[in-house]
Amino acid sequence: QVQLVESGGGLVQPGGSLRLSCAASGSILSINDMGWYRQAPGKQRESVAMVTSGGSTNVAESVKGRFTVSRDNAKNTVYLQMNSLKPEDTAVYYCKALITDATMPLLTRQWWGQGTQVTVSS
């Protein structure tokens, strides 16, 4: 079984910073792309930032220059450093990873974490 566990969410003031982490564990052969989505109240889920196993990144235009995504392959962990936070960044942030199962190598699929709340408010 594969499990993704997020941490690091919380309440911050505008202009503040948070660092989210997501660790994958279980029967894992390999992890391809890994990153973050978010869903704000009343809005559709959107991609925030992704990073491939080779280190290439793709960051949404709305957070460019403020958010940085990175990963530690040895720990099967992806991070999201969020700086200069704005109230519009308030959302539930979900970790997502494309994973090939070690027990069943023909099985490759997206896995999701349960989400962590980020609230930006004064």
C-alpha positions, 0 to 999 in steps of 0.5 A: 500500500502507498500512503502520502502524509502532508504536514506544515499547514497552519495559520499565518499573517499576510506576508508570512511563510510556511513550509509544507512537506509530503512523505510517501511510504509503502510499496514503492518502486519509483516516483515520477512527478510529485507536487501540490494542488490546492482548493480554496473555498468555492473554487475549483482545485488547481495545480500549484507546483510539481517536480519530476524525479529529475528535478524539473519544476512547474509552478503556477503563474499565480505563485511564481516568485513566491513558492518553491517546490523541491524534493528529497528522493532518498526520503520520498518527500516533496516540499513546498516553501511558501513565502510572501503569502496572500489571503488568496493563498488560503486553501486546502493543499493536497500532495499528489504523486505518480507512483509505480507499485513495487509489488505490482510493477504494472500498476502506476497511478496517481496517489493523493494525500488527505490535505493540509489547511493553509489559512492566510489572515490578519 
